[in-house]
Amino acid sequence: MKVFRYFIGLALFCFSLSSCTLFGLDFQSNEEYEAKEADNKVNMTIWEFIQDRPDIFSTLIEGIQYAGIEDLYKEPGNTHILLTNSALSSGDNCFWQKNPVILPGTAEAIAATAWEQYDKKIVRELLTYHIVRGEWSYFNIDSSDRWIETYGDGQFSYNRDGQTLKGDTAVMCIKAGHDRNLPLQLNNFEWNYRGLLAASSGSCRTTNIHARDGYIHVSDWWQPRPSRYFMNQE
């Protein structure tokens, strides 16, 4: 019986070796490991990339066109935090849900259903804040807090604890999370409306996309603006 089991086991082992070749899973031919680098480049501009994915960027496209800032998405040498429909118009934490509007002839604030329900300045400020000056990727970002200028205006207001407060800077905090996956985290500080992000929770779902005219990071979260108070500068 033991001899029979031995031959059965040997046959299964031999089949497993041959099946690796049979199903295209060839063994490495030598002992030297050959590393392969993933190509993060896309052969299109940032604006072309956005328009190529209306399934996830339709709300962003409409917002850009409504605010009249298409040219900013064609300016080379910047980093774009591209906001998905989940960040802007779909879900409990999307921008439309967190920033309700009062429609003409009504008194109750409700979630927005179109950009036209906002002043163009609000939409412009939201989107330009997610355009970071300069090219930022894993080549020059580490796990330390790095505050970087955006295209957003310096003066703005924000809500915290039910109060409308004034901010005076339009910078964004970008860093790589302390995790083996190195999630790219944006504005990861305690007053963020999502609360302090866990170390393994990245603000961006897809990162480090190198377009012909800049870098792209795709996020399901829109970012509130910090003020000097929360940056410990006053």
Summary of the structure (lengths in Angstrom):
residues: 234
radius of gyration: 24.2
end to end distance: 82.0
largest distance: 88.4
contacts: 606
relative contact order: 0.15
helix: 29%
strand: 22%
